[in-house]
Amino acid sequence: MLDWLSCANPHSLHELGREAMAMVDDCRARCAHALGTDDPSQIIFTSGATEGNNWLAHIYKEDLSISPFEHSSMREPALHYGAATLGNIGYCLNAPENALLQSVMRVNNETGAILSAANGAPLHSDLTQAIGKVDFDIAKLAYATLSAHKFGGPKGVGILYARDPYTLQPYLFGGEHELGLRAGTLNVAAIAAMTTALEISLAMQEENRRRFLKRKEIVLEAIQVEPRQDISSSPAILSLSFPGVLGESLVIELDAYGFGISSGAACSSHSTEPSQVLTALGVQGDQIRGTIRVSFGLSNTEESAHSLAQALRSLTKSFGPALCH
């Protein structure tokens, strides 16, 4: 990233601009290859999955059906534009009716559940929580969105994958950037960093998966909670409910111990509304209020997992047994 912080505008015609654009073109090809496609034109650089999700909701509007577990950056614009919500029994989704596109994220950002699409319409999948942690098949997707900061890249950059980019309509106007679909000067330094992070993350996926899973198992075993056996879940996300405890209180108490966890999605951490995801699963109010989310990263050690478990035991020992989502 540092190598390209002071580069020229890649849309300029002079030599320095052409040099920057050559780097962008190289990154586009490398990102395509890393994700499992050989067509660089299918890669549109964005500011992150939030932009890509909003873009697709804006295009498809009422012809879109979304899972009830989508991130707010898909759920809120989709419902604003009149999209339907797929029916569900637990994590099982019912096939959409009269939808031109269905949106089902690969890994839920709150519970870590690995989701599968209902049969039917072409699929968009938010891969933000899946990259470098959970397998996916880009060939089965019409669209995919992702954010670099979830796999070690910088914040504020991401990708919208489109199997057929000419199905997209321009979302940001005022320039001919990104096939004329997204106006705005490209952030070359962030794109360069994201590309390298994407390649490293996918190359190390199996090694990191084992590392995350070990830390997750340490916490579950220490607090004597069995993971749900009816679903597959990300090795990097753990959702726990402690009946009788306020999740926000646990967040504050654990922060004093040096642990940064959350009581829901990070982008909704200041909201007092109950989790839409847990509500869709049929989780009751007292359990929702007592829910925390633990995300494991590359900097976490087995020792830190043991310390977290010890802190959780100390803070919740007078309450009922925890539940794992």
N, C-alpha and C positions, 0 to 999 in steps of 0.2 A: 504493500500500500504506500509506504514511504517513497518508493521509487517514482510514483506517479502523482504525488500530491501537487506538484507544480507544473504539470504538463500543460500543453496548449489545448485549446478548444478542439475536440476531435472532429467538429463539423466545419472547421476552417480548411481552406484549400491550400494553404502554404505547407511547407515541408513538415514543420512541427505539428501542425494539425493532422497531416496525413500519418505521421508517426503514431500519434495518439489513437487515431481511428484504426490503424493496423493492430494496435494492442486490443482495442475493443473487439474487432473482428476475430482475433485469435481467441479471446476469452469466450466469445459467443460459440465458437466451434468446440472449445474445450468443455464448456458447460453442457452443450448438446451431447457430446460423447459421454461425459460423466453420468448424465441422466438416462442414457440408453437410447439416444436417437442420433442419427448422422446428418440431420438437416439443421444447420445453424439458424435458418430463417424461422424455425419454430420457437426460438428463444427471444423473448421480449424482456429487456431490462426495465425494472420498475423500482419504486422506492420500498417495496416489500409486499408481503402477501395481502396486507390490508388494501393496498391499491388494486392489486389483481382481483381480489374478491369483489370489491366494489365495482370494478370494471365489468365483470361478468354479470353481476346482478343488474347493472344498468342496461346491458345489452339484452338480456333474456327476459327480464321483468316477470310478468305473470306466466311465462312459458318455462319458468324454472321451478323445480321442486328441491327443497333442501332437507337434510336430516335435522332432527330436533337437537342434535349435539354440536352443531356448527359453532365456530368462533363468532363472536359478536360482529367482527368485520365482514362476515358473510350473512349472518342471521339478520342483523338490523337493516342493511340496505335491501336485502331480498324481500323481507316483509314489507318494507316501505314501498317497493315497486309492485307488490301484489303477488309474490311467489307463494306457492303452497308448501306446507311442511309434510314430509313423509310420515305416515303412521308408524308406530313402533310398539313392540312388546319387549321391554328391556332394550337390549342393543340390536334386536332383530328388526329390520326395516321392511315395510311393505312397499311393493312396487308402485311407482308414481302413475298417476293418470294424466294423460294429455300433456305431458311435459316434453319439451324439446331438449332439456338438459336437467340432470340431477346433480346435486352437489353433496358429496359425502366425504368428509375429511378422513385421511388415512389413520391418524392417531388423534384422539381427543385430547385437547390441551389441559383439561381439568382432571380427568380420571386416568388418562393413559390408555384407555381401551382402543384396541385396533379394530377399525370398522371396515365392513364390506358393503359395497353398494347393493341396492335392490336391483333385480333384473329389470331392464326396460330401457329408458332413455340413455343417450350418451352421458358420460360421466366427467365431472370436474372433481378433483380432489385437492384439498389443501394439504400439502406435504410438509408443512412447516415443522411439525413435531416428529416427522418420520425420517428425515434426512440423516443418515449416519447412525440410525438406531433400529429402523424397521424396514423390511423389504417392501418394494413397490415395483409395479410393472408399468412403465410409462407408455408402452404400446397399447395398453387397455384404456388409456385416458384420452378424452378429447381436449381437456385443459388441466393444468396443474399450476398451483401457486406456491411460493415458498419465500421465506425471509432468511437472509444470510446470518443474522445474529444468533439463530438457533443452532447453527453448526460451526460456530467459531469465526464467522466473518464479521464485518462491521455492521452497526445498526444503520438503518435507512436505505438499504438496497436489497433487491430481491429479483425474482424471475416470474414471469407469466409464460408458461409453456402452452403453445397452441398447436395441436396436430395440424390444423389448417389455419394458418394465421390470417388468411383472407376472409375467414368467418367473423373476424373481429371488426368492430366499428371504432373509429377514433374516439378516444376518451378525453384526452387533453389536446387542445387546439393551440395553434400559434407557431407551428414549425413542421418540418418534414422528417423529424427524427423518428427512429424505429419504424421503418416502412411507412412513414406518414401516419402512424397510429398513436404515437405518444409524444407530444411536443415537450421539449425541455432538454437543455444541455446535459449530456451524459456525465455521470460521476465516474471518471475513468479509474481513479485510485480505489474507490469502493468496489467497482466491478472487478478490478484486478485481484483485490484481496478476497472477494467472495469466490472467485473462480478457483483460486488456490485452496481456500478452505473447503470448498465443495469436493474437490478431488481428494484431499487428505481425509475428510470425514467419511467419504464412501469407501476409500481404500482401507480404512481402519475400522469399518463398521463392525465386523465380527469381534475383533479384539475389544473395542469399546463396549459392545453389547454385553460381553462377559463381565467387564469391569463394572458397568452400571448395575447389572443383575446381582452381582455379589453384594454390593452396597445395599441394594433394596432388600435382599434376603436377610442381611444382618439386622436391619431395622424391624422387619416383620417377625423374625424369630425372637428378638429381644422383647418385643411388646406382646408376643404370643398371639399373633393374628394370622389367620390363614387367608391367603389371597383367594379371590373368587375363581372357581374352577371352570365356570361356564363361559369365560371370555378369555381372549388373548389380550395381553397388555404390553405396553412399552416397558423396557427395562429401566427407563430413565425417569418415570413418573410414578408416584405413589400417592393415592388419595385415601385418607383415613378419616373416619368419623368417630368422635368421642362423645357419646351421649352425656348430656349434663354439662358440657364444656362449651364455652364460646370460642369458635375458631379464631376470631380476632384477638382474643386474650392469649391464646397459645402463640400466635404470631409474635405478639409483643414480648411475651415471656421468653420465647426461644431466641428472639433477637438479642435479648440481654445475655444469653449464653453464647452468642456469636453465630447463630444460624439464621440464614435468610430464607424463610419459607413463606407461603401465602395461604390465604383462606379461600382462594378461588383463582380465577384467571388474573394474571398480573395487570392487564389493561382494565380490569373491573374492580380493582382492589379497594377503591374508595366508594363503591356502590353498596347500599344497604339492602338492595333487592336480593331475594334468594336466587341461588344458582339455577339458571335455565336448564343446564345439563342434568343436574341432580333431580330437579323437578320432573323433567321428562322421564327419568328412570323410575319415578314413583317414590323417591326417598322422602321421608317425612320431615316436617319443619325442624324438629329438635335435632335430628341427625344432620340436616343441612347446616344448621347454625354451628354445629360442632365439627365441621369438616375442615381439614387442612390439606394442602397439596405440597408434597416434597418433590423437588426436581433434583436429580443427580447430574453433576457435571464432571468434566475431566479433572478438575482441580480437587474433587472430593476423594479422600482416602478411606481405607477401611477403618482407620482409627477415628476419623471424623464421623463415620456412620455409627460406630459403637458409642461415641459421645452423644450423638443426636438421640439414639435409642435410650441411653441412660437419662438424658434430660426429659424425654417424653414420659418415661416411666415415673420419674419423680414428680412431674407436673400433673399427671393424670391418674395416679395410683388410687385415689379415693373415689374415682368414678367407675362406671361400668366398662365392660370390655369394648375395645375399639372394633369398628367394622371397616372392611376394606372394599372399596368400590372397583 
